[in-house]
Amino acid sequence: MAVGGRSCLRLGSNKGPLRSSLRNVTRPLAPYLKPDAGVQILNGLAVAPIDFENVHTRANAGYFDNHVWASEYFRACHRDDTFRDRWQAAIGSWNDKVIVDVGCGPGNLFATLGGKPKALIGVDVSKVALGMAKKIGYMPLEADAHDLPLVSEFADIVALNATLHHCDAMATVLREAARLVRPGARKREGSGCSRGREPLSLGPG
Ligand SMILES: C[S@@+](CC[C@H](N)C(=O)[O-])C[C@H]1O[C@@H](n2cnc3c(N)ncnc32)[C@H](O)[C@@H]1O
């Protein structure tokens, strides 16, 4: 199927052979996707429907779709030892965990915290940021934090760092994030660029 001149495959569809380059995209992400969420593969990226009529969503995507700004952000933000130590104290190691980083941007959180997650899904509305996150080990998923195309109760950790305040329906975003957390696991929200704050515990665990 071709959409707008770009290669497009609907995830979960059995129609037509997947090209081998696309298998790498679909296989690891597929178990976590809602079958009816309309996620498609566009130019090698898993993409869910996003309401870009929403001016806040469009503005965020616009900023992080600028390569220079995204690269500068990646270099300069949330990369210090204090930030790393506070997140690690709050949430522990990411080793062998299934992680969802909502609003992952270019991947700052993983770049700073490190570890060897079992699965690391990065959700964002910016293709450029997701491309950068992919390079450091995220499974990128272009989707809106208000309406995540992911199944419920599978994640060991759902992290939102400096994301919540960019979303105009914060309660909805938190509900969506909480929905993903498997029973007994935990969800953390980092309050943004303020270095002095602890990650805030919002879920069980
Ligand atoms: C300030 S950056 C934080 C990036 C990263 N989490 C970090 O800690 O450095 C905010 C991120 O949230 C993303 N974002 C904003 N609104 C979003 C939405 N509705 N759904 C998904 N991501 C969103 C932006 O594109 C951007 O990458």
The ligand as an SDF file (V2000), in Angstrom:
LIG
                    3D

 27 29  0  0  0  0  0  0  0  0999 V2000
   10.7680   18.8340   26.8580 C   0  0  0  0  0  0  0  0  0  0  0  0
   10.7360   17.4360   25.8300 S   0  0  0  0  0  0  0  0  0  0  0  0
   11.2170   16.1070   26.9170 C   0  0  0  0  0  0  0  0  0  0  0  0
   12.0040   15.0470   26.1830 C   0  0  0  0  0  0  0  0  0  0  0  0
   12.5610   13.9290   27.0920 C   0  0  0  0  0  0  0  0  0  0  0  0
   11.4910   13.2350   27.7760 N   0  0  0  0  0  0  0  0  0  0  0  0
   13.5250   14.4630   28.0840 C   0  0  0  0  0  0  0  0  0  0  0  0
   13.3220   14.2670   29.2720 O   0  0  0  0  0  0  0  0  0  0  0  0
   14.5050   15.0930   27.7250 O   0  0  0  0  0  0  0  0  0  0  0  0
    8.9960   17.1190   25.6410 C   0  0  0  0  0  0  0  0  0  0  0  0
    8.7270   15.9900   24.6650 C   0  0  0  0  0  0  0  0  0  0  0  0
    7.3580   15.6540   24.7070 O   0  0  0  0  0  0  0  0  0  0  0  0
    6.9080   15.4550   23.3950 C   0  0  0  0  0  0  0  0  0  0  0  0
    5.4700   15.6560   23.3740 N   0  0  0  0  0  0  0  0  0  0  0  0
    4.7820   16.8020   23.5410 C   0  0  0  0  0  0  0  0  0  0  0  0
    3.4600   16.6130   23.4490 N   0  0  0  0  0  0  0  0  0  0  0  0
    3.3130   15.2800   23.2130 C   0  0  0  0  0  0  0  0  0  0  0  0
    2.1750   14.4460   23.0130 C   0  0  0  0  0  0  0  0  0  0  0  0
    0.9280   14.9430   23.0260 N   0  0  0  0  0  0  0  0  0  0  0  0
    2.3640   13.1450   22.7920 N   0  0  0  0  0  0  0  0  0  0  0  0
    3.6320   12.6150   22.7610 C   0  0  0  0  0  0  0  0  0  0  0  0
    4.7450   13.3600   22.9500 N   0  0  0  0  0  0  0  0  0  0  0  0
    4.5810   14.6790   23.1600 C   0  0  0  0  0  0  0  0  0  0  0  0
    7.6740   16.4930   22.5880 C   0  0  0  0  0  0  0  0  0  0  0  0
    7.6560   16.2270   21.2120 O   0  0  0  0  0  0  0  0  0  0  0  0
    9.0350   16.3940   23.2320 C   0  0  0  0  0  0  0  0  0  0  0  0
    9.8450   15.4330   22.6240 O   0  0  0  0  0  0  0  0  0  0  0  0
  1  2  1  0
  2  3  1  0
  2 10  1  0
  3  4  1  0
  4  5  1  0
  5  6  1  0
  5  7  1  0
  7  8  2  0
  7  9  1  0
 10 11  1  0
 11 12  1  0
 11 26  1  0
 12 13  1  0
 13 14  1  0
 13 24  1  0
 14 15  1  0
 14 23  1  0
 15 16  2  0
 16 17  1  0
 17 18  1  0
 17 23  2  0
 18 19  1  0
 18 20  2  0
 20 21  1  0
 21 22  2  0
 22 23  1  0
 24 25  1  0
 24 26  1  0
 26 27  1  0
M  CHG  2   2   1   9  -1
M  END
$$$$
